[in-house]
Amino acid sequence: MVTKRVILVLMAASLLLGCQTGSWAARASGKPIVIGAIFSTTGDNAPLGVPERDTVKMLEKEINEDGGIDGRPIKVEFYDDGGKPDQAVQACQELLANKDVVAIIGPTLTGPSLAIAEMCEKAKMPLVSCAASIKIVKPVRRYVFKTAQSDALAVAKLLTYCKRHKIKTVGFINDSNAFGASGREQWLELSKKAGVQTLALESFATNDTDMTSQLTKIRSENPDAVVCWGTNPGPAIVAKAMRRLGMKQPLLMSHGIANKEFIKLAGSASEGVVFPGGKLLVARSLSSGDPQKNKLLRYAADYSRKYNRAPNTFGGHAWDAFMLVTNALKKVGPDRAKIRSEIEGTKGFVGITGVFNMSKTDHNGLDEDAFAMVVIKDGDWTIGR
């Protein structure tokens, strides 16, 4: 009798499990909802784009294993722009031609993002860039958003640091690409208002391998500090050249170096470099009251477990972009216009990059609190003051 009861219980459980499995399959077997993604997964900026792509792949898998959205799985169409605007344009054209695509996330970099922003605006395709320049969202385009902290916020954070440490004069050097040029523009505008004088202004081409000439000119002006604006490998070359030239000034940089590749490239010259970085870099050192801390630690653990390497803040930009789009999809469905409106109405969304509060006049939705001041010490990130 006991055996018969056990068998009946097992049969019932099996039947229930079968129903549940069938139900899940039905929910997740609808027509896929397609999201486009353009990242720089090859070239010099692959250390930024690869974590973005891998983060989105991780999230895509998670959401589909959980049943998708409204019974439909998410399908992400990935493109690599190699960090080049023309390749981003080609990828964007292909995505815009696909009527199933409901939104595009990326590109990784400022130049490619600016190259496709107006294309998406005209096509009424929601674009959530992962790049930094404020020019991506200012002036506001109705369909264009971004998740990375703006260079204007990074400059403001650095100027607060300069004031605290009584830095009154600087030498400024930047990559001549779109990211560096935008940072330079914001620096000149905001530093003047803050009363910090720029004694020397230099730049370098993205592929330059020697900045000795520019730094020698900066050294002759004897500024209180040097500010370098760019993404690897240029900033690492600047750091090493400064030490070789015997320059003792503090070296301040942008959030463009917020991945361990900079420390690897710069070696011992990275010691003491200060920059505004996403809080993911120093998540364990944040106060327990920080609204981002738990989410940052969970993302870091999930990413590390899946890929056997630590995430970086650039992957966080993609996490935020993907979540902004899928959160909107859950509320309004695969309608581009409604997705746009829903993203624009985002309030209090705790992401990896910061706490987002979008509006009709602000399509980035972040403030200075999205940054921590980071100092490189003993080859690692530490919180600075």
C-alpha positions in Angstrom: 0.0 0.0 0.0 2.8 2.4 0.9 4.6 1.6 -2.3 1.4 2.3 -4.3 1.0 5.6 -2.5 4.6 6.6 -3.3 4.1 5.7 -6.9 0.9 7.8 -7.1 2.7 10.8 -5.5 5.6 10.5 -7.8 3.3 10.3 -10.8 1.4 13.3 -9.7 4.6 15.2 -9.2 5.9 14.2 -12.6 2.6 15.3 -14.2 2.8 18.7 -12.4 6.4 19.2 -13.4 5.6 18.3 -17.0 2.7 20.8 -17.0 5.0 23.5 -15.6 7.8 22.7 -18.1 5.3 22.8 -20.9 3.9 26.0 -19.6 7.4 27.6 -19.4 8.1 26.4 -23.0 4.9 27.9 -24.2 5.7 31.2 -22.5 9.2 31.4 -23.9 8.5 30.0 -27.4 6.9 33.1 -28.9 8.4 35.2 -31.6 11.7 36.7 -30.3 11.9 40.4 -29.3 15.0 41.7 -31.0 17.4 44.2 -29.5 20.4 45.4 -31.5 23.8 45.8 -29.8 26.9 47.6 -31.2 30.1 47.3 -29.2 33.8 47.7 -29.9 34.9 44.1 -29.4 38.1 44.3 -31.5 40.8 46.9 -31.7 42.4 49.1 -29.0 39.1 49.5 -27.1 38.2 45.8 -27.0 38.9 45.9 -23.2 35.8 48.2 -23.0 33.6 46.5 -25.6 34.1 42.9 -24.7 32.8 43.2 -21.1 29.8 45.1 -22.5 29.0 42.3 -25.0 29.6 39.6 -22.4 27.4 41.4 -19.9 24.5 41.6 -22.3 24.9 37.9 -23.3 24.7 37.0 -19.6 21.6 39.1 -19.1 20.0 37.8 -22.3 20.4 34.2 -21.0 19.1 35.1 -17.5 16.0 36.8 -18.8 15.2 34.0 -21.2 15.7 31.3 -18.6 13.2 33.2 -16.5 10.6 32.9 -19.3 11.4 35.9 -21.4 9.1 38.9 -21.6 5.4 38.3 -22.1 6.1 34.8 -23.3 8.6 35.9 -25.8 12.4 35.4 -25.6 14.9 38.2 -26.1 17.2 37.9 -29.0 20.2 40.3 -29.1 21.8 40.9 -32.5 25.4 41.8 -31.8 27.7 43.9 -34.0 31.3 44.8 -33.6 32.3 48.3 -34.8 36.0 47.9 -34.1 35.9 51.4 -32.5 35.3 53.0 -35.9 32.4 55.3 -36.7 32.0 54.0 -40.3 31.6 50.5 -39.1 29.0 51.6 -36.5 27.1 53.3 -39.3 27.0 50.1 -41.3 25.9 48.1 -38.3 23.2 50.7 -37.5 21.9 50.6 -41.1 21.5 46.8 -40.9 19.7 47.1 -37.6 17.4 49.9 -38.8 16.5 47.8 -41.8 15.3 45.0 -39.5 11.7 45.7 -38.6 11.9 43.4 -35.6 14.5 45.4 -33.8 12.9 47.4 -31.0 15.9 49.3 -29.7 19.7 49.5 -30.0 22.2 49.6 -27.1 25.8 50.9 -27.6 28.0 51.8 -29.2 30.9 51.6 -26.8 32.7 54.8 -27.8 31.8 58.5 -28.4 32.8 58.7 -32.0 30.6 55.7 -33.2 27.8 56.9 -30.9 27.7 60.4 -32.4 27.9 58.8 -35.9 24.6 56.9 -35.5 22.7 59.2 -33.1 21.0 61.2 -35.8 20.3 58.1 -37.8 18.4 56.6 -34.9 16.6 59.8 -34.2 15.3 60.1 -37.8 14.3 56.5 -37.8 12.6 56.8 -34.4 14.7 54.0 -33.0 15.5 54.1 -29.3 19.3 54.2 -28.9 20.9 53.8 -25.4 24.6 54.6 -25.9 27.3 53.3 -23.5 29.7 56.2 -24.3 30.6 59.3 -22.3 30.4 62.5 -24.3 27.7 64.9 -23.2 27.3 65.7 -26.9 25.5 62.4 -27.4 22.5 63.7 -25.4 23.0 67.5 -25.5 21.2 68.9 -27.3 18.5 66.3 -26.4 17.4 64.0 -29.2 14.0 62.4 -28.4 15.2 58.8 -29.2 18.8 59.0 -27.9 19.9 58.2 -24.4 23.1 57.1 -22.7 24.2 55.3 -19.6 27.9 56.3 -19.1 28.5 59.2 -16.9 29.0 62.4 -19.0 32.4 63.9 -19.4 30.9 67.1 -17.9 30.2 65.3 -14.7 33.7 63.8 -14.7 35.2 67.3 -15.1 33.1 68.6 -12.3 34.2 65.8 -10.0 37.9 66.5 -10.9 37.4 70.2 -10.2 36.0 69.4 -6.8 39.1 67.3 -6.2 41.3 70.2 -7.4 39.7 72.6 -5.0 40.0 70.2 -2.1 43.7 69.7 -2.8 44.5 73.4 -3.7 45.4 72.7 -7.3 45.1 76.0 -9.0 47.0 75.4 -12.3 47.1 72.4 -14.7 48.6 71.2 -17.9 45.9 69.5 -20.0 46.6 66.8 -22.6 43.9 64.8 -24.5 43.4 62.3 -27.2 42.3 64.1 -30.4 39.4 61.6 -30.9 35.8 62.5 -30.2 36.0 61.4 -26.5 39.1 63.4 -25.8 38.0 66.5 -27.7 34.7 66.6 -25.9 36.5 66.2 -22.5 38.8 69.1 -23.5 35.9 71.3 -24.4 34.1 70.6 -21.1 37.4 71.1 -19.1 38.0 74.5 -20.6 34.5 75.7 -20.0 34.1 74.4 -16.5 37.6 74.9 -15.1 37.5 78.6 -16.1 34.3 79.0 -14.0 36.0 77.1 -11.2 39.0 79.4 -11.2 41.5 76.6 -12.2 44.0 78.0 -14.8 45.1 75.8 -17.7 48.7 76.8 -18.4 49.3 74.4 -21.3 47.0 72.7 -23.7 48.3 69.7 -25.7 46.8 66.7 -27.6 47.9 63.5 -29.2 46.6 61.2 -32.0 45.0 58.0 -30.8 47.7 55.9 -32.4 50.6 58.0 -31.2 53.3 56.1 -29.3 55.4 59.0 -28.0 54.1 62.1 -26.1 57.5 63.4 -25.0 57.2 66.6 -27.0 53.8 67.5 -25.6 54.8 66.7 -22.0 58.0 68.6 -22.3 56.0 71.7 -23.1 53.7 71.1 -20.2 56.7 70.6 -17.9 58.1 74.0 -18.9 55.0 75.6 -17.5 55.4 73.9 -14.1 51.6 73.4 -13.4 50.3 72.1 -10.1 48.9 69.0 -11.8 48.5 67.3 -15.2 45.1 66.3 -16.6 45.0 63.6 -19.3 41.8 62.8 -21.1 41.5 59.7 -23.3 41.2 55.9 -23.4 43.9 53.3 -23.7 46.6 53.1 -24.8 47.3 56.9 -24.9 46.9 57.7 -21.2 49.2 54.8 -20.3 51.9 56.3 -22.6 51.4 59.7 -21.0 51.8 58.3 -17.5 55.1 56.5 -18.4 56.4 59.5 -20.3 55.7 61.8 -17.3 57.7 59.6 -14.9 60.5 59.3 -17.5 60.7 63.0 -17.7 60.9 63.3 -13.9 57.6 65.2 -13.6 56.4 64.9 -10.0 53.0 66.6 -10.4 49.8 64.6 -9.6 48.4 63.0 -12.7 44.6 63.2 -13.0 42.7 61.3 -15.6 39.2 60.7 -16.9 36.9 57.7 -16.4 38.2 56.5 -19.8 40.9 54.6 -18.0 38.5 52.7 -15.6 39.7 49.2 -16.5 42.7 47.2 -15.4 44.2 47.3 -18.9 45.4 50.8 -18.0 47.3 49.5 -15.0 48.7 46.7 -17.1 49.9 49.1 -19.8 51.2 51.8 -17.5 52.9 49.5 -15.0 54.5 51.3 -12.1 53.7 54.7 -13.7 50.0 54.1 -12.9 50.8 54.4 -9.1 49.1 57.4 -7.7 47.0 58.3 -10.7 43.7 59.8 -9.7 40.4 59.8 -11.7 36.6 59.8 -11.2 35.4 56.3 -11.7 32.3 54.2 -11.4 31.6 52.9 -8.0 31.9 49.3 -9.2 35.7 49.7 -9.0 35.5 50.2 -5.2 32.2 48.5 -4.4 33.4 46.6 -1.4 34.7 49.8 0.2 31.4 51.7 -0.2 29.3 52.4 2.9 26.5 50.0 3.7 24.1 52.9 3.1 25.1 53.4 -0.5 22.1 52.5 -2.7 24.2 50.9 -5.3 26.4 48.7 -3.2 24.4 45.4 -3.1 23.6 45.6 -6.8 27.3 46.2 -7.7 28.5 43.3 -5.6 25.9 41.0 -7.1 26.8 42.0 -10.7 30.5 41.5 -9.9 29.8 38.1 -8.5 27.6 37.0 -11.4 30.0 38.2 -14.0 33.1 36.7 -12.3 31.3 33.4 -11.8 30.3 33.2 -15.5 33.5 34.4 -17.1 36.1 33.7 -14.5 37.4 37.3 -14.6 36.4 40.5 -12.9 33.9 42.9 -14.6 34.7 46.6 -15.3 32.7 49.7 -15.3 32.2 49.6 -19.1 30.3 46.3 -18.7 28.2 48.1 -16.2 27.2 50.7 -18.8 25.9 47.9 -21.0 24.1 46.3 -17.9 22.3 49.6 -17.4 21.4 50.0 -21.1 20.0 46.5 -21.4 18.0 46.8 -18.2 16.6 50.2 -19.2 15.3 48.7 -22.5 14.0 45.5 -21.0 12.3 47.2 -18.1 10.5 49.4 -20.6 9.6 46.3 -22.6 8.0 44.7 -19.6 5.8 47.7 -19.1 4.8 48.7 -22.6 5.7 45.9 -24.9 7.8 46.0 -28.2 6.6 49.4 -29.4 9.5 51.7 -30.2 7.7 55.0 -29.4 6.4 53.6 -26.1 9.8 52.2 -25.2 11.3 55.7 -25.8 8.7 57.4 -23.5 9.2 54.8 -20.8 13.0 55.2 -20.7 12.6 59.0 -20.6 10.3 58.6 -17.6 12.8 56.5 -15.7 13.0 57.6 -12.0 15.1 56.2 -9.2 16.5 53.2 -11.2 19.5 51.9 -9.3 22.0 50.7 -11.9 25.7 49.8 -12.1 26.7 53.2 -13.3 24.6 55.2 -10.9 21.0 56.0 -9.9 19.1 57.2 -13.0 16.5 59.9 -13.1 15.7 60.7 -16.8 13.6 63.5 -18.0 12.6 65.3 -21.2 15.7 67.6 -20.7 18.1 65.0 -19.4 18.7 61.7 -21.3 21.6 60.6 -19.1 19.9 61.0 -15.8 23.0 60.9 -13.5 24.7 63.4 -11.2 28.2 63.6 -9.6 27.2 60.9 -7.0 27.6 58.4 -9.8 31.4 58.8 -9.4 33.8 57.9 -6.7 37.3 59.5 -6.7 39.6 56.6 -7.3 43.4 56.4 -6.6 45.6 53.6 -8.0 47.6 52.2 -5.2 49.8 49.0 -5.3 48.3 48.1 -8.7 44.7 48.3 -7.5 41.8 50.7 -7.2 41.3 52.5 -3.8 38.9 55.2 -2.8 40.5 58.7 -2.8 39.4 61.9 -1.2 
